[in-house]
Amino acid sequence: MRKYWFTLLLAVSLVLIAVLHASAGSMDQLTTLRLNLAGSKWPHGDSIDITESLDETERSDETERSDETKRLDETESSDETAYESAIDGAGEASGADTTDSSNETAEKRAIDGAGEASGADVADITRGANDRNAEFAPSAMLLQPGQRPEPPENFQGVLFIGDSRTMGLSEYGDLGNASVFANSGMSVFNVLTARVSSGGEKLTLDEVLSSKHYQMIYLMLGINELGYDMSQTIEQYKEVLDKIKEMQPEAIMVLEANLHITSEKSEKSPVYSNSKINRLNQEIQKIAEENSCYYIDVNEIFDDEGGCLNQAYSTDGSHVLGKYYAEWVIWLKKEKV
């Protein structure tokens, strides 16, 4: 009987052991660690201190998470670096444009800042420069409709260049200390080569222009050129003006309209007519405007109602009488606005 109960107990124990062993095998590692932490024994009978193992496991997990975070951070950093590199690369690829744009912006700000900081000074400097140049700059800012430039006192430092009308001014008018380069056959085609008596010797225009500094130069040519093609005359006139301005760049240039002829003389000749003189004068006025010169027209004091030289002022139909040259000189001296 005892043997029977002993055998039965042994069988039950074996079954329990098998069940426990199967259950233990099915537990996960974390559950096993917790049981051991509570004081359970492994079958080998050794007590396992899992604190260090758990710390190591947690540190391992943390290390893995840290490594993963680090890798993510490095990846993001790498992406940012790559993005910045791409931007830098684009900047290097178009560095000139970027630099130019930056320079232009900086320069603009600098200019704007300087303008705001010293706007009055800049304006004063500009005005000062204009004032200093005004004496030798008869440009549009000085030229007003109907205005004539007032010559220096007693025509000091003034040169007159022209034909027989200018000779009449020199002989019958009072041009004071003015210099005169003129003869009866002077034209734009020979003025640069002609020799004119001056102080006992004959000088070319080049020599006269080289002799001194002139403040003002009057030029009256064209009546002797009416038989030439108008376009050729105008081109040659421009060359003469350019030569004078080249040699006397600071001189105030005054281009004079050609004097009309009487209606009787104009009607007799298709070549020497007031219609052609008017066309020529219009071209000279245009040249004056294009070259910042004064343009003056003395016909306003000698014309009749028909726009021709008043017969009462002339005996030959082309020149005024000697006594009227004095009125011409007075007209030149009187500034009209």
matplotlib code that plots the C-alpha trace (Angstrom):
import matplotlib.pyplot as plt

x = [0.0, 2.8, 4.5, 1.4, 1.1, 4.8, 4.6, 1.6, 3.3, 6.4, 4.3, 2.4, 5.8, 7.2, 4.1, 4.4, 8.1, 7.4, 4.6, 6.8, 9.7, 7.5, 6.2, 9.6, 10.7, 7.8, 8.5, 10.2, 13.6, 12.1, 9.7, 12.5, 14.6, 11.8, 11.3, 15.0, 14.9, 12.2, 14.4, 13.6, 16.3, 17.4, 17.3, 21.1, 20.5, 22.6, 21.1, 21.4, 21.9, 20.1, 20.6, 23.8, 22.4, 19.3, 21.4, 23.6, 20.5, 19.0, 22.3, 22.5, 19.0, 19.9, 23.1, 21.2, 18.7, 21.5, 23.3, 20.1, 19.4, 23.0, 22.6, 19.4, 21.1, 24.1, 21.7, 19.8, 23.0, 24.4, 21.2, 21.5, 25.2, 24.4, 21.6, 24.0, 26.7, 24.2, 23.4, 27.1, 27.7, 25.0, 26.5, 30.0, 28.5, 27.0, 29.4, 29.8, 26.1, 25.7, 28.8, 27.7, 24.2, 25.6, 28.0, 25.3, 23.1, 25.8, 26.9, 23.3, 22.9, 26.1, 25.1, 21.6, 23.1, 25.6, 22.9, 20.7, 23.6, 24.9, 22.2, 22.6, 26.4, 26.0, 23.6, 25.9, 28.9, 26.8, 25.7, 29.3, 30.6, 27.8, 28.6, 32.3, 31.6, 28.9, 31.3, 32.5, 29.5, 26.9, 24.7, 20.9, 20.8, 22.1, 20.4, 16.9, 14.6, 15.7, 18.7, 22.0, 25.2, 26.6, 30.3, 33.1, 33.7, 35.1, 35.1, 38.2, 39.2, 36.7, 37.4, 35.1, 35.4, 33.5, 33.2, 32.6, 29.8, 32.2, 34.8, 32.1, 31.7, 35.4, 35.7, 32.6, 31.5, 33.4, 34.6, 37.0, 39.8, 38.3, 40.4, 39.0, 39.7, 37.7, 37.9, 35.3, 35.6, 35.7, 33.7, 33.6, 35.5, 38.6, 38.5, 40.9, 43.5, 43.1, 45.6, 44.4, 46.4, 46.8, 49.3, 51.3, 51.5, 49.2, 48.1, 46.0, 43.0, 45.1, 47.7, 45.2, 43.5, 46.8, 48.0, 45.8, 42.9, 39.6, 36.6, 34.0, 34.1, 31.6, 31.2, 29.3, 29.8, 27.5, 26.6, 29.4, 28.5, 25.0, 26.2, 27.4, 25.3, 23.6, 24.5, 28.1, 28.1, 26.5, 29.0, 32.0, 30.5, 30.4, 34.1, 35.1, 33.2, 34.7, 38.2, 37.5, 36.1, 39.0, 41.5, 39.4, 37.4, 36.6, 35.5, 31.8, 30.7, 28.2, 26.9, 25.4, 22.6, 23.5, 22.2, 19.3, 19.5, 16.9, 13.8, 14.8, 18.2, 16.6, 14.1, 16.7, 18.8, 17.7, 21.0, 21.4, 18.0, 16.4, 14.7, 18.2, 19.5, 16.7, 17.3, 21.0, 20.2, 17.9, 20.6, 23.1, 20.6, 20.3, 24.1, 24.2, 21.6, 23.4, 26.8, 25.8, 26.4, 24.5, 22.6, 21.8, 19.9, 20.6, 18.0, 15.5, 16.8, 17.4, 14.4, 11.4, 7.9, 8.5, 11.5, 14.1, 16.9, 15.3, 16.2, 16.7, 19.7, 21.6, 22.8, 24.1, 21.3, 23.7, 25.4, 24.1, 25.5, 28.5, 26.5, 24.3, 27.1, 27.3, 23.7, 24.7, 27.5, 25.1, 22.7, 25.5, 26.3, 22.7, 21.6, 18.1, 15.9]
y = [0.0, 2.4, 1.4, 2.3, 5.8, 6.4, 5.5, 7.8, 10.7, 10.2, 10.2, 13.4, 15.1, 14.1, 15.6, 18.8, 19.1, 18.6, 21.2, 23.7, 23.0, 23.6, 26.8, 28.0, 27.5, 29.5, 32.6, 35.5, 36.8, 39.8, 37.6, 35.3, 38.2, 39.6, 36.2, 36.0, 39.5, 38.3, 35.6, 32.7, 30.0, 28.6, 24.8, 24.8, 26.3, 29.4, 32.8, 35.2, 39.0, 40.5, 44.1, 44.4, 42.5, 44.7, 47.8, 46.5, 45.6, 49.1, 50.7, 48.6, 49.7, 53.3, 53.0, 51.6, 54.4, 56.9, 55.5, 55.6, 59.1, 60.0, 58.4, 60.4, 63.6, 62.9, 62.1, 65.3, 67.2, 65.6, 66.6, 70.2, 70.2, 68.8, 71.5, 74.2, 72.8, 72.8, 76.5, 77.3, 75.4, 77.5, 80.6, 79.6, 78.7, 82.2, 84.0, 86.9, 87.6, 87.3, 89.5, 92.0, 92.2, 92.5, 95.2, 97.0, 96.9, 98.1, 100.8, 101.9, 102.1, 104.0, 106.5, 106.9, 107.3, 109.8, 111.6, 111.8, 112.8, 115.5, 116.4, 120.1, 119.8, 117.9, 120.5, 123.3, 121.6, 121.1, 124.7, 125.8, 123.8, 125.3, 128.8, 128.3, 127.0, 129.4, 132.0, 129.6, 127.3, 129.0, 125.9, 125.6, 126.7, 130.1, 130.4, 131.9, 132.8, 136.2, 136.4, 137.9, 137.4, 140.6, 141.0, 141.9, 145.6, 147.3, 143.9, 142.9, 139.3, 139.1, 137.8, 138.5, 136.1, 136.9, 138.4, 141.9, 142.6, 141.9, 144.2, 146.9, 146.5, 146.8, 149.9, 151.8, 150.5, 150.7, 147.2, 148.6, 146.1, 143.3, 141.2, 140.8, 138.1, 139.0, 139.9, 140.5, 137.1, 135.0, 131.8, 128.5, 127.0, 129.3, 130.6, 128.0, 128.7, 132.5, 135.0, 138.3, 141.4, 141.9, 144.3, 144.6, 140.9, 138.3, 135.5, 132.4, 131.7, 129.0, 131.5, 134.0, 131.4, 130.3, 133.8, 134.4, 133.2, 134.6, 135.0, 135.3, 134.6, 135.8, 133.9, 135.3, 133.4, 132.1, 134.9, 134.1, 130.4, 130.7, 129.5, 126.2, 123.1, 123.9, 120.5, 121.0, 124.4, 123.2, 120.4, 122.7, 125.2, 122.5, 121.7, 125.3, 125.5, 122.3, 123.7, 126.9, 125.1, 122.7, 125.6, 127.8, 125.4, 127.9, 130.7, 131.5, 130.9, 133.3, 132.2, 135.1, 134.9, 136.3, 139.7, 139.8, 141.5, 143.9, 142.6, 144.1, 142.3, 139.1, 139.0, 139.4, 136.4, 132.8, 132.1, 135.2, 135.3, 135.8, 132.4, 130.8, 133.1, 132.1, 128.4, 128.8, 130.8, 128.1, 125.5, 127.7, 128.1, 124.3, 124.0, 126.5, 124.5, 121.2, 122.7, 124.8, 128.1, 131.3, 132.2, 135.9, 137.5, 141.2, 141.3, 142.3, 145.9, 146.2, 144.3, 145.9, 144.6, 141.9, 140.4, 141.9, 144.4, 147.8, 149.7, 152.8, 151.2, 150.2, 151.4, 148.2, 146.0, 143.7, 145.9, 148.6, 152.1, 152.9, 154.9, 151.9, 149.7, 151.8, 150.8, 147.2, 147.4, 149.0, 146.1, 143.6, 145.3, 145.4, 142.1, 141.2, 138.9]
z = [0.0, 0.9, -2.3, -4.2, -2.7, -3.2, -6.8, -7.3, -5.6, -7.7, -10.9, -9.8, -9.0, -12.3, -14.0, -12.0, -12.8, -16.5, -16.4, -14.5, -16.8, -19.8, -18.3, -17.5, -21.1, -22.4, -20.3, -22.0, -20.7, -19.0, -17.0, -16.0, -14.9, -12.8, -11.1, -10.3, -9.0, -6.6, -5.2, -7.5, -8.1, -11.4, -11.5, -10.9, -7.5, -8.1, -7.1, -10.1, -9.4, -12.5, -11.4, -13.3, -16.2, -16.3, -16.1, -18.9, -20.9, -20.3, -21.0, -24.2, -25.1, -24.3, -26.2, -29.2, -28.9, -28.5, -31.5, -33.4, -32.3, -33.1, -36.5, -37.1, -36.0, -38.1, -41.0, -40.5, -40.0, -43.1, -45.0, -43.8, -44.7, -48.1, -48.5, -47.4, -49.7, -52.6, -51.8, -51.6, -54.8, -56.5, -55.1, -56.3, -59.7, -60.0, -57.7, -60.1, -60.2, -56.5, -55.8, -58.4, -56.9, -53.4, -54.5, -56.4, -53.3, -51.0, -53.4, -53.8, -50.0, -49.7, -52.4, -50.9, -47.4, -48.7, -50.5, -47.4, -45.2, -47.4, -49.9, -49.4, -49.9, -53.1, -54.4, -53.4, -55.1, -58.3, -58.3, -57.7, -60.6, -62.8, -61.7, -62.4, -65.9, -66.7, -68.1, -70.7, -71.2, -73.4, -73.4, -73.3, -69.6, -70.6, -74.0, -73.8, -76.7, -78.1, -75.8, -76.9, -74.9, -73.6, -74.8, -72.4, -71.8, -74.9, -76.6, -74.7, -75.6, -78.4, -82.0, -85.0, -88.0, -91.2, -94.6, -95.9, -93.4, -90.5, -92.3, -92.3, -88.5, -88.0, -90.2, -89.4, -86.0, -82.8, -81.9, -79.3, -78.5, -80.5, -83.0, -86.5, -89.0, -92.2, -95.8, -98.6, -100.1, -96.9, -96.9, -95.0, -97.9, -97.6, -94.0, -92.8, -95.5, -96.0, -94.8, -93.3, -92.5, -88.8, -87.2, -90.4, -91.1, -92.7, -90.5, -90.9, -88.7, -87.0, -86.1, -84.8, -82.7, -81.3, -80.5, -77.4, -75.2, -76.4, -74.2, -77.0, -80.8, -83.3, -86.6, -89.6, -92.8, -95.6, -98.0, -100.4, -100.3, -101.7, -105.1, -103.6, -102.7, -99.4, -97.8, -98.6, -97.2, -93.9, -93.6, -94.2, -91.7, -89.0, -89.7, -89.3, -86.1, -84.8, -85.6, -83.7, -80.7, -80.7, -80.5, -78.2, -76.1, -73.4, -75.7, -75.9, -79.5, -81.1, -84.5, -86.5, -89.0, -92.5, -93.3, -95.8, -99.1, -100.4, -102.1, -105.4, -105.4, -104.1, -107.0, -109.6, -108.8, -108.1, -106.4, -104.1, -102.7, -99.3, -99.4, -99.7, -97.0, -94.7, -95.3, -94.6, -91.4, -90.2, -90.6, -88.8, -85.9, -85.8, -85.6, -82.8, -80.8, -81.4, -80.3, -77.3, -79.1, -79.2, -82.3, -83.0, -85.9, -86.6, -89.4, -86.7, -86.8, -90.6, -92.2, -93.8, -93.4, -96.0, -94.2, -96.6, -96.1, -95.9, -99.1, -97.0, -95.2, -98.3, -101.6, -103.1, -101.8, -99.9, -97.3, -94.8, -95.1, -92.9, -90.4, -89.6, -88.5, -85.4, -84.6, -85.3, -82.6, -80.1, -80.8, -80.1, -76.7, -75.6, -74.0, -75.0, -73.0]

ax = plt.figure().add_subplot(projection="3d")
ax.plot(x, y, z, "-o")
ax.set_aspect("equal")
plt.show()
